[in-house]
Amino acid sequence: MVASVLGTSLLVLVPVASAKTMWIPTQGLRWQYQLQGKLKTNLCAVPKSGGACVRPGVYDVDLYAPDGVTLNTASVAAIHAIGAHAICYVDAGTWENFRPDAGLYPASVKGLSNGWPGERWLDIRATAVLVPIITNRVAKCAAAGFDAVDFDNVDGYQNLTGFPLTATDQLTFNEDLASVAHTYGMSVGLKNDLDQLGQLQSTFDFAVNEQCAQFNECDAYDGWTSAGKAVVEVEYRAKPARYCPSATLHRRDAIQKSLALTAKPWKPCR
């Protein structure tokens, strides 16, 4: 990769041509979603459908190791060693004060808290500021060996951010994110943003949803699953007996997790 300097402190890594084929998740995979604690690749749990224990085939983990500074290269290598795929979690729509690049965000783009400690919504209209920072993160995902990117907090326009964001602003920002991931040879997932699923279906390669069963919103993904796209459903409070039959019927790959997003609990529907 070639590095070029923007300003005084931001390095944007420019991808070089690669013969690597972009991996796109398919329906029927079992997902693990772990953003806290040491990665465990020896998980084996009995699914809601019963039978023998099963293992994850996809791991959605943070760009950084638990120390918050080191790239998660070791976790990616461990995931690949068991024949699974690694998805790089990147927070795109909020500022996090605990990230190594937190100082690159000017005060002008930081809005209200999104409810999580140390996080504030971003003014996604400022693409000239934000896209280079996100590009640098995605370049690190690629350097660490990840197969895909999961961008979080990409529905700010539906929240109280402190900025007058519109649906058009969000579409522009999300399309930019997808383009960056594809530039680095990685597939890209759309996190939530249910009202724009139809407009972004052709832009994103898979979807990650949180709590669609809890809020009775899962049918919004029928168009995606009918088109053959993978949709992973993560439920925190709804019971598997409530959502597993529907998830299986409509080809969503659903799992039970806790909000802490440690290795356990992990319970797939099948």
Number of C-alpha atoms within 10 A of each C-alpha: 11 9 12 11 10 11 8 7 10 16 18 22 20 15 15 10 10 9 6 8 9 14 14 17 23 13 16 16 19 20 24 32 24 24 21 14 14 12 21 15 18 9 15 13 18 16 20 16 14 11 10 9 13 16 20 23 19 20 25 20 25 24 29 22 19 15 9 13 13 12 18 24 19 14 24 24 17 16 21 18 11 12 11 19 24 25 26 29 25 19 19 23 24 24 24 21 14 13 13 12 17 12 14 14 16 10 9 9 19 20 18 16 17 19 9 8 10 13 19 21 26 28 24 26 18 13 15 9 15 20 18 17 21 23 22 19 23 29 22 21 29 21 16 19 21 28 24 29 28 25 24 18 19 22 21 24 21 13 13 14 19 16 18 11 19 13 14 12 17 21 18 13 22 24 13 16 26 22 18 22 25 18 17 24 22 27 24 27 29 28 21 20 21 17 12 17 19 13 10 17 17 11 19 22 23 25 25 21 22 17 19 19 24 15 9 10 12 20 14 15 23 15 13 21 18 11 11 13 22 24 29 27 24 25 22 18 13 16 12 21 11 11 22 24 15 15 22 15 8 16 21 28 23 31 26 25 23 16 11 13 17 18 19 17 17 22 24 26 21 21
